[in-house]
Amino acid sequence: MFDYVWLIPVFPAIGVLINGFLGKRIEKFNKSIVHWVACGAVGLSFLVTCIIFFQMLGLEPEHRFYEFTCFNWISGGVLQTYVAYQIDPLSMLMCMFVTGVGFLIHVYSIGYMAHDEGRYYRFFTYLNLFMFSMINLILANNFLLMFLGWEGVGMCSYLLIGFWFSEEANAVAGKKAFITNRVGDFFFIVGMLVLFCGLGEHGVWSFQFSRVFPNVHLLSPNTVTLVCLLFFAGCTAKSAQIPLYIWLPDAMAGPTPVSALIHAATMVTSGVYMVARSNILYSLSPFAMGVVAVVGALTALFAASIGLAQNDIKKVLAYSTVSQLGYMFLGLGVGAYAAGMFHVLTHSFFKALLFMGAGSVIHAMSGEQDMRLMGGLRKKTPITFITMFIATLAIAGIPGLSGFFSKDEILWQAYSSPHGHFLLWLTGAVAAGMTAFYMFRLIFMTFYNENRAPEDVQHHIHESPKAMTVPLMVLAVLSVIGGYLGVPHALGGSNRFHKFLDPVMGMGPDKIFQKAAGGSLHHVAEGSHVAAHHPSLFMEYLLMAVSVAIALIGIYIAYVMYVKKRDLPEKLAEKFRLLHRMLFNKWYVDELYTLVIIRPFHGISNFFWKIIDVIMIDGMVNGVARVVGWGSSVLRLIQSGYVQCYAVSIIFGTVALLVYYFLKIAG
């Protein structure tokens, strides 16, 4: 079945072709065919993924590596690049939840976009194209094909975020996402070229993972660090880390299914996946790993602080995503690659659920997104409330739910890993407390107390249709049970998730793709969860208890402020007016970008446009045209078209020549 891996990206591509070329006619004939094609395409991809995944599970760990080549893509000199896909634990894990969660989001979109007439087919075409690009990014066996998928999801994000482009804010948000991601893509391209040329000096001219990673030890330490930093700079844009996170909150302008698709299991995790895939490179550069960890920790804290004061339900979730991505990079940066990927998995469940739950709330509230105009929805939308409550418990890190296991593992590794530090743990723990507070603030403002919406809106509040609620229930179950794949040893588990990813994670300088290098896993170094020292089990329990206590304190404070003493937030905002204004206005980062980058670039652009282009270049071209035009206007006076005038001119010319001739002889 491994030879049919190409079907996984092909099915969404077929959906794109059918709905892209025939969708307008199909929508007029029977609208439901559009979503049947789109959902069926992704559903088939998920089915093939499941078959290959479980077939791979039946193999021994050292045999869980397979490459399938479709065709030769680029042949030029020493470079031979193929469209080829790679099956291994990491790629198939990502593909499982990308196609699975993506399928649920497609189904959810049927109900959410039901009233969008005329562009229904276009929306599902973009969704399928997004899935096609993301699957190529994940399954690619070389950096070039990965980059093709990387660019594809960037293009699709522009199309989907600005889907309702008739509103200027949506169009601006789409452009902001596109331009910001192009900045990161530039660094990714440069990183690829540096890696390619660096290995080329040692005779390895290739972008293929199975040729690149076994030979990265040939590179100088400085080259490895440079490549890692360039790759991570690309990730700061795609996965919304400081300083290029600014596009992600504005991406909320798109339809809610788009928010769920981008924020949960696909685009924003592609940077995390790329660093995890390149873990051998990062293991060779402690400095680059430190940068990843520090940026991740600061992003987690910074974004969480902004989420404390936002009132738009989707904006709160957007900053939550940025913060959770920071946790993932914190895990990667301290060498806990499997822990970071475990949080990618659990986050995909509860964050997709939260966004789709928010969409259900917005649907019930007739399009309203301001939490200050909500309240009292738990009885009117019980399924939405229960499922979102479960997801909120999960993201807050309450024991027994998926988020607890993955987040606690990252915090523990941030403290105990040889690359960790107490300050990294402390930053992550404080961010976890903030997360618990602002997420339960969202729950209490949305579902508790009285409804604060206008009377006409209250009259129409209702639960969403089954096409929207069934995916919520499925994701709620996954948000509960998903974490049990990685129960740590301290809690009596065997951490099967780590063992599953062990062949491709945390390889370090002595551990490579053994399938490609012909080695054996029996003489390999330790796995991704290894630490050079082993803090006591008591310390692990203590830090676990502290992180849970911090989360419970955050929940209690939210309960007091938004249920028991509801006048308290306003009093605190008045007392700490400057801090509240800074948080509410997102630390004025967008304004800072406008002042430092956008306005100077506009000034430079205006100079080149008005002075260099219009005055100098256009002036010279237009000046030549004016001279030619003036000369033509003078010359055309002697081209009257009258034969008599031409005869007189000839006579006068002849006389003038004769006079000149005789005068010259006489002289």
RODO-396006 format. One record per residue (C-alpha): residue in three letters; z, x, y; residue number from 1. Coordinates in steps of 0.02 Angstrom, whole numbers. Layout:
N
> ALA,Z,X,Y,NUM;
...
//
This chain:
667
> MET,0,0,0,1;
> PHE,24,151,115,2;
> ASP,-165,161,135,3;
> TYR,-161,-9,220,4;
> VAL,-51,49,364,5;
> TRP,-203,32,478,6;
> LEU,-188,-158,459,7;
> ILE,-28,-158,562,8;
> PRO,-116,-118,727,9;
> VAL,-279,-201,677,10;
> PHE,-209,-378,664,11;
> PRO,-151,-384,847,12;
> ALA,-318,-306,897,13;
> ILE,-409,-450,810,14;
> GLY,-298,-571,905,15;
> VAL,-347,-486,1067,16;
> LEU,-533,-501,1027,17;
> ILE,-524,-684,975,18;
> ASN,-418,-746,1119,19;
> GLY,-491,-623,1243,20;
> PHE,-673,-673,1217,21;
> LEU,-656,-852,1154,22;
> GLY,-485,-903,1216,23;
> LYS,-545,-999,1369,24;
> ARG,-655,-1111,1263,25;
> ILE,-524,-1125,1126,26;
> GLU,-390,-1177,1251,27;
> LYS,-500,-1318,1315,28;
> PHE,-536,-1375,1138,29;
> ASN,-362,-1357,1062,30;
> LYS,-227,-1259,1150,31;
> SER,-121,-1234,994,32;
> ILE,-257,-1127,912,33;
> VAL,-225,-994,1044,34;
> HIS,-43,-968,997,35;
> TRP,-78,-987,812,36;
> VAL,-200,-841,823,37;
> ALA,-82,-734,928,38;
> CYS,76,-770,828,39;
> GLY,-17,-759,662,40;
> ALA,-85,-587,708,41;
> VAL,88,-516,745,42;
> GLY,163,-608,597,43;
> LEU,37,-525,480,44;
> SER,77,-355,557,45;
> PHE,261,-387,523,46;
> LEU,222,-439,344,47;
> VAL,122,-280,308,48;
> THR,259,-177,391,49;
> CYS,391,-256,279,50;
> ILE,288,-222,122,51;
> ILE,261,-39,168,52;
> PHE,442,-20,223,53;
> PHE,515,-83,61,54;
> GLN,388,17,-40,55;
> MET,447,171,54,56;
> LEU,629,129,15,57;
> GLY,587,140,-169,58;
> LEU,541,324,-151,59;
> GLU,655,475,-149,60;
> PRO,697,534,28,61;
> GLU,588,690,14,62;
> HIS,436,582,-27,63;
> ARG,453,462,118,64;
> PHE,318,546,219,65;
> TYR,135,495,219,66;
> GLU,-12,516,337,67;
> PHE,-165,405,337,68;
> THR,-320,462,433,69;
> CYS,-436,327,498,70;
> PHE,-573,431,580,71;
> ASN,-609,587,681,72;
> TRP,-572,553,864,73;
> ILE,-596,712,967,74;
> SER,-688,869,908,75;
> GLY,-704,1007,1035,76;
> GLY,-691,1192,999,77;
> VAL,-523,1228,918,78;
> LEU,-462,1050,944,79;
> GLN,-480,923,805,80;
> THR,-390,759,836,81;
> TYR,-392,606,724,82;
> VAL,-343,424,740,83;
> ALA,-212,438,605,84;
> TYR,-48,352,566,85;
> GLN,114,421,499,86;
> ILE,233,333,382,87;
> ASP,410,400,380,88;
> PRO,584,324,401,89;
> LEU,581,336,591,90;
> SER,409,261,620,91;
> MET,434,120,495,92;
> LEU,606,77,563,93;
> MET,535,61,738,94;
> CYS,386,-36,676,95;
> MET,498,-157,581,96;
> PHE,597,-218,730,97;
> VAL,453,-202,854,98;
> THR,342,-317,751,99;
> GLY,488,-427,696,100;
> VAL,565,-454,867,101;
> GLY,391,-459,943,102;
> PHE,345,-601,825,103;
> LEU,500,-700,877,104;
> ILE,456,-674,1060,105;
> HIS,278,-736,1026,106;
> VAL,349,-894,945,107;
> TYR,471,-917,1089,108;
> SER,325,-902,1212,109;
> ILE,244,-1058,1138,110;
> GLY,381,-1166,1210,111;
> TYR,411,-1066,1369,112;
> MET,229,-1057,1423,113;
> ALA,180,-1231,1363,114;
> HIS,153,-1296,1540,115;
> ASP,52,-1148,1602,116;
> GLU,-122,-1222,1601,117;
> GLY,-283,-1122,1616,118;
> ARG,-203,-951,1583,119;
> TYR,-118,-988,1418,120;
> TYR,-248,-891,1318,121;
> ARG,-238,-745,1437,122;
> PHE,-49,-731,1417,123;
> PHE,-59,-722,1228,124;
> THR,-204,-599,1239,125;
> TYR,-97,-484,1344,126;
> LEU,49,-502,1223,127;
> ASN,-61,-454,1075,128;
> LEU,-134,-307,1171,129;
> PHE,43,-251,1212,130;
> MET,89,-257,1028,131;
> PHE,-68,-161,979,132;
> SER,-27,-23,1103,133;
> MET,156,-13,1053,134;
> ILE,115,-4,868,135;
> ASN,-8,139,900,136;
> LEU,127,230,999,137;
> ILE,250,213,855,138;
> LEU,138,249,707,139;
> ALA,35,389,785,140;
> ASN,42,554,692,141;
> ASN,-4,656,847,142;
> PHE,42,666,1030,143;
> LEU,-130,613,1094,144;
> LEU,-132,448,999,145;
> MET,49,421,1049,146;
> PHE,-2,447,1229,147;
> LEU,-144,321,1210,148;
> GLY,-17,191,1155,149;
> TRP,101,252,1292,150;
> GLU,-32,217,1423,151;
> GLY,-78,53,1340,152;
> VAL,96,-21,1356,153;
> GLY,99,38,1536,154;
> MET,-62,-54,1573,155;
> CYS,-3,-211,1482,156;
> SER,162,-208,1576,157;
> TYR,62,-214,1738,158;
> LEU,-39,-363,1675,159;
> LEU,113,-457,1610,160;
> ILE,237,-422,1751,161;
> GLY,108,-478,1878,162;
> PHE,46,-621,1768,163;
> TRP,86,-750,1902,164;
> PHE,-3,-641,2030,165;
> SER,-32,-784,2153,166;
> GLU,145,-748,2214,167;
> GLU,147,-585,2312,168;
> ALA,317,-529,2243,169;
> ASN,249,-535,2066,170;
> ALA,93,-436,2110,171;
> VAL,199,-306,2201,172;
> ALA,317,-291,2052,173;
> GLY,170,-261,1936,174;
> LYS,100,-125,2047,175;
> LYS,271,-46,2065,176;
> ALA,290,-36,1877,177;
> PHE,115,35,1856,178;
> ILE,131,169,1990,179;
> THR,306,224,1939,180;
> ASN,251,243,1759,181;
> ARG,100,345,1812,182;
> VAL,221,471,1890,183;
> GLY,309,491,1724,184;
> ASP,145,496,1628,185;
> PHE,90,645,1731,186;
> PHE,239,745,1667,187;
> PHE,206,688,1489,188;
> ILE,25,751,1500,189;
> VAL,79,919,1571,190;
> GLY,211,935,1435,191;
> MET,80,903,1300,192;
> LEU,-36,1034,1375,193;
> VAL,103,1164,1389,194;
> LEU,151,1132,1207,195;
> PHE,-31,1139,1150,196;
> CYS,-67,1302,1241,197;
> GLY,99,1380,1193,198;
> LEU,69,1349,1008,199;
> GLY,-114,1396,1029,200;
> GLU,-60,1573,1072,201;
> HIS,6,1582,894,202;
> GLY,-151,1506,818,203;
> VAL,-87,1327,804,204;
> TRP,-211,1224,904,205;
> SER,-152,1048,866,206;
> PHE,-63,894,932,207;
> GLN,-20,835,756,208;
> PHE,166,817,724,209;
> SER,160,890,550,210;
> ARG,79,1049,621,211;
> VAL,172,1058,786,212;
> PHE,353,1033,733,213;
> PRO,356,1160,590,214;
> ASN,295,1292,713,215;
> VAL,396,1258,870,216;
> HIS,509,1405,827,217;
> LEU,362,1516,875,218;
> LEU,380,1462,1057,219;
> SER,488,1556,1179,220;
> PRO,653,1471,1229,221;
> ASN,590,1447,1407,222;
> THR,431,1362,1346,223;
> VAL,529,1246,1232,224;
> THR,647,1200,1376,225;
> LEU,500,1169,1493,226;
> VAL,412,1056,1367,227;
> CYS,572,959,1334,228;
> LEU,607,933,1519,229;
> LEU,428,878,1552,230;
> PHE,434,755,1408,231;
> PHE,600,687,1468,232;
> ALA,532,669,1645,233;
> GLY,400,556,1569,234;
> CYS,537,460,1480,235;
> THR,635,430,1641,236;
> ALA,492,320,1699,237;
> LYS,448,232,1536,238;
> SER,630,207,1484,239;
> ALA,698,178,1660,240;
> GLN,818,323,1688,241;
> ILE,874,400,1851,242;
> PRO,775,427,1962,243;
> LEU,626,323,1901,244;
> TYR,718,167,1843,245;
> ILE,673,69,2000,246;
> TRP,527,-27,1924,247;
> LEU,623,-109,1784,248;
> PRO,733,-232,1883,249;
> ASP,580,-290,1979,250;
> ALA,491,-320,1813,251;
> MET,592,-482,1805,252;
> ALA,453,-558,1910,253;
> GLY,354,-586,1750,254;
> PRO,380,-732,1631,255;
> THR,544,-722,1533,256;
> PRO,458,-685,1365,257;
> VAL,382,-533,1450,258;
> SER,555,-478,1506,259;
> ALA,618,-495,1328,260;
> LEU,468,-400,1258,261;
> ILE,478,-257,1383,262;
> HIS,667,-242,1390,263;
> ALA,716,-268,1209,264;
> ALA,617,-184,1073,265;
> THR,458,-114,1145,266;
> MET,408,-26,1304,267;
> VAL,575,36,1371,268;
> THR,624,107,1202,269;
> SER,465,209,1188,270;
> GLY,543,353,1285,271;
> VAL,694,351,1170,272;
> TYR,577,352,1021,273;
> MET,478,498,1092,274;
> VAL,633,606,1116,275;
> ALA,696,558,942,276;
> ARG,526,599,868,277;
> SER,531,768,957,278;
> ASN,711,803,904,279;
> ILE,663,974,833,280;
> LEU,605,1030,1004,281;
> TYR,763,967,1089,282;
> SER,875,1045,958,283;
> LEU,801,1213,1008,284;
> SER,848,1187,1191,285;
> PRO,1033,1153,1224,286;
> PHE,998,1151,1411,287;
> ALA,869,1011,1393,288;
> MET,988,914,1281,289;
> GLY,1122,932,1415,290;
> VAL,1004,863,1546,291;
> VAL,962,714,1434,292;
> ALA,1147,678,1402,293;
> VAL,1201,692,1584,294;
> VAL,1057,587,1651,295;
> GLY,1089,457,1515,296;
> ALA,1275,447,1554,297;
> LEU,1248,436,1742,298;
> THR,1113,303,1719,299;
> ALA,1229,200,1608,300;
> LEU,1367,205,1740,301;
> PHE,1254,185,1892,302;
> ALA,1157,35,1827,303;
> ALA,1316,-48,1763,304;
> SER,1393,-36,1937,305;
> ILE,1243,-126,2012,306;
> GLY,1254,-263,1880,307;
> LEU,1430,-306,1941,308;
> ALA,1367,-391,2099,309;
> GLN,1197,-467,2055,310;
> ASN,1176,-656,2056,311;
> ASP,1003,-675,1979,312;
> ILE,1031,-701,1792,313;
> LYS,879,-597,1744,314;
> LYS,925,-457,1866,315;
> VAL,1096,-441,1785,316;
> LEU,1011,-421,1616,317;
> ALA,885,-299,1689,318;
> TYR,1020,-181,1751,319;
> SER,1108,-206,1586,320;
> THR,951,-142,1500,321;
> VAL,944,11,1612,322;
> SER,1127,45,1572,323;
> GLN,1104,25,1384,324;
> LEU,953,141,1388,325;
> GLY,1069,267,1468,326;
> TYR,1183,251,1316,327;
> MET,1036,285,1201,328;
> PHE,990,444,1295,329;
> LEU,1173,495,1298,330;
> GLY,1171,487,1108,331;
> LEU,1010,586,1097,332;
> GLY,1072,715,1221,333;
> VAL,1228,757,1121,334;
> GLY,1124,779,963,335;
> ALA,1167,610,887,336;
> TYR,985,562,865,337;
> ALA,1018,434,729,338;
> ALA,1158,354,832,339;
> GLY,1040,337,980,340;
> MET,909,255,870,341;
> PHE,1041,143,792,342;
> HIS,1082,77,966,343;
> VAL,895,50,994,344;
> LEU,896,-62,840,345;
> THR,1051,-164,882,346;
> HIS,1004,-176,1065,347;
> SER,836,-248,1019,348;
> PHE,925,-395,936,349;
> PHE,1054,-443,1066,350;
> LYS,951,-399,1219,351;
> ALA,800,-499,1161,352;
> LEU,922,-642,1127,353;
> LEU,1000,-626,1300,354;
> PHE,833,-629,1389,355;
> MET,765,-773,1288,356;
> GLY,932,-863,1312,357;
> ALA,915,-834,1499,358;
> GLY,740,-907,1488,359;
> SER,813,-1059,1401,360;
> VAL,940,-1077,1542,361;
> ILE,803,-1061,1674,362;
> HIS,701,-1190,1578,363;
> ALA,850,-1309,1579,364;
> MET,882,-1277,1764,365;
> SER,703,-1317,1816,366;
> GLY,664,-1137,1859,367;
> GLU,828,-1091,1946,368;
> GLN,886,-911,1917,369;
> ASP,1034,-897,2037,370;
> MET,1196,-904,1938,371;
> ARG,1288,-970,2091,372;
> LEU,1191,-1132,2068,373;
> MET,1229,-1148,1883,374;
> GLY,1385,-1189,1783,375;
> GLY,1442,-1315,1653,376;
> LEU,1292,-1288,1538,377;
> ARG,1386,-1257,1375,378;
> LYS,1393,-1443,1333,379;
> LYS,1217,-1483,1390,380;
> THR,1135,-1332,1308,381;
> PRO,1251,-1294,1160,382;
> ILE,1129,-1189,1057,383;
> THR,1085,-1081,1205,384;
> PHE,1270,-1059,1247,385;
> ILE,1327,-1013,1072,386;
> THR,1186,-889,1041,387;
> MET,1205,-806,1212,388;
> PHE,1393,-797,1188,389;
> ILE,1367,-705,1023,390;
> ALA,1245,-584,1106,391;
> THR,1368,-555,1248,392;
> LEU,1507,-514,1126,393;
> ALA,1388,-392,1041,394;
> ILE,1336,-301,1199,395;
> ALA,1517,-293,1256,396;
> GLY,1559,-196,1098,397;
> ILE,1678,-320,1017,398;
> PRO,1722,-265,839,399;
> GLY,1626,-346,699,400;
> LEU,1464,-368,795,401;
> SER,1314,-253,799,402;
> GLY,1342,-179,972,403;
> PHE,1516,-118,925,404;
> PHE,1454,-5,785,405;
> SER,1311,75,880,406;
> LYS,1398,95,1048,407;
> ASP,1558,162,970,408;
> GLU,1457,289,871,409;
> ILE,1375,353,1030,410;
> LEU,1542,364,1122,411;
> TRP,1621,456,975,412;
> GLN,1477,579,965,413;
> ALA,1484,604,1154,414;
> TYR,1662,664,1130,415;
> SER,1656,752,962,416;
> SER,1483,829,953,417;
> PRO,1462,1016,990,418;
> HIS,1349,959,1132,419;
> GLY,1472,827,1192,420;
> HIS,1610,830,1321,421;
> PHE,1760,724,1368,422;
> LEU,1679,679,1535,423;
> LEU,1526,612,1445,424;
> TRP,1639,502,1339,425;
> LEU,1737,445,1492,426;
> THR,1579,400,1587,427;
> GLY,1514,300,1440,428;
> ALA,1682,213,1414,429;
> VAL,1693,160,1597,430;
> ALA,1515,96,1590,431;
> ALA,1562,-3,1433,432;
> GLY,1704,-87,1529,433;
> MET,1586,-132,1670,434;
> THR,1462,-201,1543,435;
> ALA,1594,-315,1469,436;
> PHE,1643,-376,1642,437;
> TYR,1471,-417,1713,438;
> MET,1406,-493,1551,439;
> PHE,1554,-613,1538,440;
> ARG,1537,-645,1724,441;
> LEU,1362,-706,1681,442;
> ILE,1430,-816,1540,443;
> PHE,1569,-892,1646,444;
> MET,1459,-924,1798,445;
> THR,1321,-1001,1693,446;
> PHE,1410,-1103,1561,447;
> TYR,1586,-1139,1624,448;
> ASN,1663,-1242,1766,449;
> GLU,1563,-1379,1852,450;
> ASN,1377,-1375,1881,451;
> ARG,1333,-1321,2057,452;
> ALA,1148,-1363,2055,453;
> PRO,1069,-1498,2165,454;
> GLU,1081,-1675,2099,455;
> ASP,898,-1688,2052,456;
> VAL,910,-1528,1949,457;
> GLN,1069,-1585,1860,458;
> HIS,983,-1744,1808,459;
> HIS,850,-1647,1710,460;
> ILE,961,-1519,1622,461;
> HIS,923,-1518,1435,462;
> GLU,918,-1406,1283,463;
> SER,757,-1309,1253,464;
> PRO,634,-1359,1116,465;
> LYS,646,-1289,940,466;
> ALA,507,-1164,973,467;
> MET,631,-1081,1092,468;
> THR,798,-1112,1005,469;
> VAL,750,-1061,828,470;
> PRO,711,-880,881,471;
> LEU,878,-880,973,472;
> MET,970,-927,814,473;
> VAL,879,-795,710,474;
> LEU,921,-660,837,475;
> ALA,1101,-720,846,476;
> VAL,1119,-690,659,477;
> LEU,1042,-517,677,478;
> SER,1158,-479,823,479;
> VAL,1304,-511,706,480;
> ILE,1246,-425,546,481;
> GLY,1132,-288,614,482;
> GLY,1273,-166,644,483;
> TYR,1328,-163,463,484;
> LEU,1181,-49,424,485;
> GLY,1278,92,506,486;
> VAL,1462,65,471,487;
> PRO,1543,236,501,488;
> HIS,1645,332,374,489;
> ALA,1801,303,478,490;
> LEU,1787,116,443,491;
> GLY,1752,137,258,492;
> GLY,1562,134,268,493;
> SER,1435,262,211,494;
> ASN,1328,253,368,495;
> ARG,1170,209,273,496;
> PHE,1071,207,435,497;
> HIS,1103,392,463,498;
> LYS,1060,434,283,499;
> PHE,898,337,297,500;
> LEU,843,434,452,501;
> ASP,911,600,391,502;
> PRO,742,672,333,503;
> VAL,669,664,509,504;
> MET,819,668,626,505;
> GLY,928,808,689,506;
> MET,821,940,606,507;
> GLY,862,1085,718,508;
> PRO,775,1254,701,509;
> ASP,801,1261,513,510;
> LYS,751,1084,467,511;
> ILE,570,1028,480,512;
> PHE,451,904,404,513;
> GLN,473,966,228,514;
> LYS,324,866,166,515;
> ALA,211,960,285,516;
> ALA,292,1129,259,517;
> GLY,304,1115,71,518;
> GLY,492,1140,67,519;
> SER,632,1043,-13,520;
> LEU,771,943,65,521;
> HIS,898,1022,-51,522;
> HIS,911,1181,51,523;
> VAL,906,1099,221,524;
> ALA,1037,1103,357,525;
> GLU,1149,956,391,526;
> GLY,1085,789,455,527;
> SER,1085,706,623,528;
> HIS,1268,661,620,529;
> VAL,1329,837,590,530;
> ALA,1453,921,704,531;
> ALA,1507,1102,702,532;
> HIS,1688,1047,716,533;
> HIS,1775,892,650,534;
> PRO,1904,810,764,535;
> SER,2040,718,673,536;
> LEU,2016,544,604,537;
> PHE,2163,490,711,538;
> MET,2068,541,867,539;
> GLU,1918,439,812,540;
> TYR,2026,286,785,541;
> LEU,2113,315,952,542;
> LEU,1951,326,1051,543;
> MET,1883,175,958,544;
> ALA,2038,75,1007,545;
> VAL,2027,134,1187,546;
> SER,1844,82,1202,547;
> VAL,1884,-91,1130,548;
> ALA,2034,-108,1246,549;
> ILE,1925,-64,1396,550;
> ALA,1799,-198,1345,551;
> LEU,1937,-329,1323,552;
> ILE,2008,-285,1494,553;
> GLY,1836,-308,1571,554;
> ILE,1819,-479,1487,555;
> TYR,1992,-532,1545,556;
> ILE,1959,-481,1725,557;
> ALA,1796,-581,1722,558;
> TYR,1891,-732,1652,559;
> VAL,2023,-722,1789,560;
> MET,1896,-702,1929,561;
> TYR,1768,-831,1875,562;
> VAL,1871,-962,1781,563;
> LYS,2055,-955,1831,564;
> LYS,2050,-894,2012,565;
> ARG,1874,-927,2070,566;
> ASP,1912,-888,2252,567;
> LEU,1959,-710,2205,568;
> PRO,1781,-637,2202,569;
> GLU,1750,-696,2380,570;
> LYS,1915,-623,2440,571;
> LEU,1880,-456,2356,572;
> ALA,1703,-452,2427,573;
> GLU,1776,-481,2600,574;
> LYS,1912,-350,2576,575;
> PHE,1793,-218,2506,576;
> ARG,1645,-272,2611,577;
> LEU,1557,-103,2617,578;
> LEU,1570,-74,2429,579;
> HIS,1512,-251,2391,580;
> ARG,1365,-233,2508,581;
> MET,1317,-68,2427,582;
> LEU,1325,-144,2252,583;
> PHE,1237,-304,2302,584;
> ASN,1096,-205,2383,585;
> LYS,1082,-90,2231,586;
> TRP,1152,62,2323,587;
> TYR,1000,48,2439,588;
> VAL,899,154,2320,589;
> ASP,739,57,2353,590;
> GLU,765,77,2539,591;
> LEU,795,263,2514,592;
> TYR,633,278,2417,593;
> THR,545,184,2556,594;
> LEU,617,301,2688,595;
> VAL,595,467,2596,596;
> ILE,437,440,2493,597;
> ILE,339,282,2533,598;
> ARG,337,294,2724,599;
> PRO,295,480,2729,600;
> PHE,155,450,2603,601;
> HIS,93,305,2707,602;
> GLY,97,418,2860,603;
> ILE,1,555,2769,604;
> SER,-121,428,2699,605;
> ASN,-149,353,2871,606;
> PHE,-181,527,2942,607;
> PHE,-310,568,2809,608;
> TRP,-385,394,2827,609;
> LYS,-394,374,3015,610;
> ILE,-413,556,3070,611;
> ILE,-496,650,2926,612;
> ASP,-596,509,2848,613;
> VAL,-638,391,2991,614;
> ILE,-649,509,3140,615;
> MET,-706,673,3062,616;
> ILE,-804,633,2904,617;
> ASP,-867,461,2954,618;
> GLY,-889,526,3132,619;
> MET,-1004,666,3076,620;
> VAL,-1105,554,2962,621;
> ASN,-1117,417,3092,622;
> GLY,-1156,546,3227,623;
> VAL,-1306,609,3130,624;
> ALA,-1361,429,3107,625;
> ARG,-1344,396,3294,626;
> VAL,-1447,552,3340,627;
> VAL,-1583,502,3218,628;
> GLY,-1576,324,3284,629;
> TRP,-1592,382,3466,630;
> GLY,-1738,497,3424,631;
> SER,-1823,356,3329,632;
> SER,-1800,237,3475,633;
> VAL,-1886,363,3590,634;
> LEU,-2027,404,3470,635;
> ARG,-2064,223,3431,636;
> LEU,-2116,197,3613,637;
> ILE,-2277,293,3576,638;
> GLN,-2310,190,3421,639;
> SER,-2359,26,3506,640;
> GLY,-2492,-28,3380,641;
> TYR,-2627,-55,3514,642;
> VAL,-2791,40,3481,643;
> GLN,-2832,45,3667,644;
> CYS,-2670,136,3703,645;
> TYR,-2706,261,3566,646;
> ALA,-2885,290,3639,647;
> VAL,-2817,317,3814,648;
> SER,-2685,437,3743,649;
> ILE,-2821,536,3654,650;
> ILE,-2926,546,3813,651;
> PHE,-2776,601,3917,652;
> GLY,-2729,727,3783,653;
> THR,-2906,796,3776,654;
> VAL,-2914,811,3967,655;
> ALA,-2745,897,3970,656;
> LEU,-2800,1022,3839,657;
> LEU,-2963,1057,3933,658;
> VAL,-2870,1081,4097,659;
> TYR,-2747,1198,4012,660;
> TYR,-2890,1295,3931,661;
> PHE,-2990,1317,4094,662;
> LEU,-2834,1364,4192,663;
> LYS,-2794,1495,4063,664;
> ILE,-2971,1568,4074,665;
> ALA,-2965,1566,4263,666;
> GLY,-2797,1654,4260,667;
//
